[in-house]
Amino acid sequence: MQMNYDEAFDATLRPRHDLLSGEEIQAAERRRHGRLLRDDPECYAMVDAFKLHRAHTDAFKLAIEGRGPFMGQGQTVCAVDLGAGAGNVAAALVEAWASEPPVRLTYIGVEPHSLMRRLGVEFLRALAPPWLDLAFAETSTGLSIPRADHYLVTLNYVLQQPGVTERDLRDWAALVATLYSMGRTCLLCISPNSISPALEELDRTEALRQEMSAAGLVFQLHSASRRMDRRMPREDSRGWIVQPARGADWHNVRIERYEFPL
């Protein structure tokens, strides 16, 4: 039976988080907190998925709303989600497109951490409507990409991650070039809009643009920022705690959309 987001979260991510000890949760929050690396302990991945899944899903929904019409009636979409975590981009697409879904959405989540991939499969199998096909992979190389009317590549809170390498950026640019050769392609990048020098030092956005240009891609960039209150899961019961964004005028989510003219 298909579940809504809250039901899927409470059936999959919450029970696994509840099995963690207090020491594991404290270690994950102290040492990583949203900066997950491939070989980190499973408790780090579990805490990240539990704490950040709803907020990152909401952020991508903002990006989809700002994108405008992405597909026409009766069309198919293939979404490749780089740094997928536990599938929050797919969750956002399911929620955003529930009333007017595509004929078929093929979602491919690329996630290096093995537990995150398993969490994504469990969560999305509970959530998935009939029009969603899903798969996860460890890397973006050698993916089996189906033919589709539209291709969507996503980087949702990824380009400021410490584990992103030059090889990753080259592989991602090559993937975008491959999809562009197959049909209409859009790249959506969502990032925290921060004035933190430490976060700015990690930001690989400009390096990705350079790799896309080196791959022969010509793109139109559309940038925007939006204000978003964060929904965080309650620790001791179901439901969410809303953390308001700092100040009424503080736009804490940065959205960058890359269009590749045909």
N, C-alpha and C positions, 0 to 999 in steps of 0.2 A: 504494500500500500504506500502510495506517495505521501510524504509528509511535507508540512511547511517548514520554513527555516528553523523556527524555534523548536519544533518537534524533533527535527533531525539533529540539531545541536544537543538537545537534552538526551537523545537516544544514543549518541555516538561520542561526541567530544567531552561532554560533562562527566559521564561515568568513568572514562579513562583518567581524567584529571583528578577525580575524587580518590583514585587509588594511589596517588602520589603521597609521599610523606611530607611533613612540614619542612624537613631539611632539604628535600629535593626541590620543592617549590622555591624556597629561599635561595638556594644555590643558583637556580635558573634565573630568577629575577635579578640577582646580584651580578652574575657573570655574563649574561647574554642579553636578555630582554629585547627581542626584536632584531637581534644581530646574529641569527643562527648560522652556524657553519656546517659543512657537510658531515664532519665526523664528531659533532657535539653529542653528548649523551642524550638518550631518548627523553629524559625528563625535561631537558631544555626545549625540545621540539613540542612536547605536550603542553608545556606552560605557554609557549608562544601561540600555539593553535587556539588554546582556550581563551587567552587574554585578548588576542588581537583579531580573531576571525571576523567578528561582527563589525568592528570598526573598519577593517580593510574592505569588507564587502560593501559597506555603506559608501566608502570613498570611491570605489569603482562605479557604484550606481550613479554617483554625481557625475563622473566622467561620461557615462553612457547618456545621461540626460542632456549634457551639454553637447554631445556629439550630433544630436538631431537624428533624422531617419538614417538608418544604416543599411536597411535592406527593404526590398519590396515584397509584397504578398506573394507567397508561393516560392520563395527563394531559399537557398541553403547557405549556411555559414560554417566556416572552420575557424576556430579560435585556438591559437597556440599561446599558452600562458607561461612565460619565462619566469622562473622563481616562484612557482605556483603555490607553495605552502600547502595548506589543506583545501585548496580549491575555492578560495573566496571569490575569484573572478567568475567562475562558473555559477556560484551561488547568486552573485549579483545579476548575471545575465538571465538566470531562471526567474528571479524576482522582477527584473525590469521588463522582460519580454513575455510575462505570463499571459497577458490579455491578447497579444498579437504575436504569437511565437513564429519562428521560422519553420519551414517544412522539416528541416533537420539542422541541428547544431552539433557539430563534432568538436568536442573539447579535448585538447591535448595539454595536460599539465606537465611542465618540465620542472622537476624538483630534485635536487641532489640528495636531500636527506631522506633516508629510507623510511623512517617512521612517518614523516610528513606525507610521503606518497601513500602509505597505507591509510593514514587518517583521512586523506582526501578521497580515496576510493570509498571508504566506509561512509563518510558523510554524504557524498554525492549520490551514492546508491540509494540512500534513504530519501534524498531530496528530489532525485531526478524525475522529470516528467517524461512521457513517452518520446518526445521529440529530441531528447538529449542522448548522444552517445559520448562516452567518456573513456579516456585512457591516460595513464601517467607514464613518464619516462624519466630516466636519470639525467640525460643530457639532450641537447637540441640537435645533435648530429645523427644522421641516419633515420630520421623520423619518417613514418609512412603517412604522407599527406594526401587526403582524398581530394578529388575535384569538388569545387564549391563555387557558388556565385560570388561570394565575398570571403576575404580572409582578414582576420583580426589578430594582430600580435599584441600582447600585453606585457607590461612591466609594472607591476603593482607593488610599490614600496620595495623596489629591488636595487635601483641604481645608486643607493647610498649604503648598500650592504658591504661589509669589509671583505667578504669572500669573492666578490666579483673580480675576475682577472682579465688581462688583455686578451687572452684566448677566448674567454666567454664573449667579450664584445665583438671580436672578429666572427665567431660562430653565429652570434645573433644577427649581425649585419648580413652574413651570407644567407641565413634563413629567410630574412625579410626579402632579399634579392630573389631567392628561389620562389617565394610565394608571389612576388610581384610579377615574375615571369609567367605565373599560372593564372593571374586574374587580379581583379580589383583588391587592393590591400590597404589597410590602415594600421598604424602603430599608435597605441595609447600608452603613455607613461604617466603614472601617478606617483607623486612624491610628497613628503612633508614639506610645507613651506616654512622653513626655519631660518633664523638668523644665527644659528649656532656655528661658530668657526669649525668645530670638530666635524659636524655633519657636512658642511661645505667642502671640507678637505676630502671626504670620502666620495663626493658626488661624481659619478662617471658619465653624466649626461653629455657633456661636450665631447668626451672621448668616443661615445657611441655615435654621435653625429659624424665625427671624423671617419670612423670605420664604415658607416653607411655611404659616405661620399666616396671613400676609397673603393667600395664595392660597386661603384658606378650608379648609385641611386640618386635621383633628383627628387627632392621632397619639398612640400609646403608645410611650414610649421605654424600651428595655431596654439597659443598659450593662454591659459586662464588660471585664476585662483578662486577658490570657493571657501566659504566658512562652513565648518561641519562640527556639530557636537558629537562627541564619541560615546558610543554605547559599549559599556564594559559589563561582563557577566557578573552576577552576584555570586559570591563565594559560598554562601550558606543556604541558598535557595535558588529557585528558577527565576528567570527574568533578567532585567538589565538595569544598570545604574548609568544615568546620563551625566557625562562630564562636559559641561559647556566649554566651548572654545574661548580662549582668552580674549575678552573684549568684543564688543559688538561688531567692530570693524576689522578684526583680525581674521584674514583668510588663511587658514592653516593647511589647506590642501592645494597642491600645484598640479595642474593637468596640462599635459602637452600632447597634442594630436599631430601626427605626421601623415600627410596625404601624399600619395605617389601618383602623379598624373599618368593616365594611360596614353 
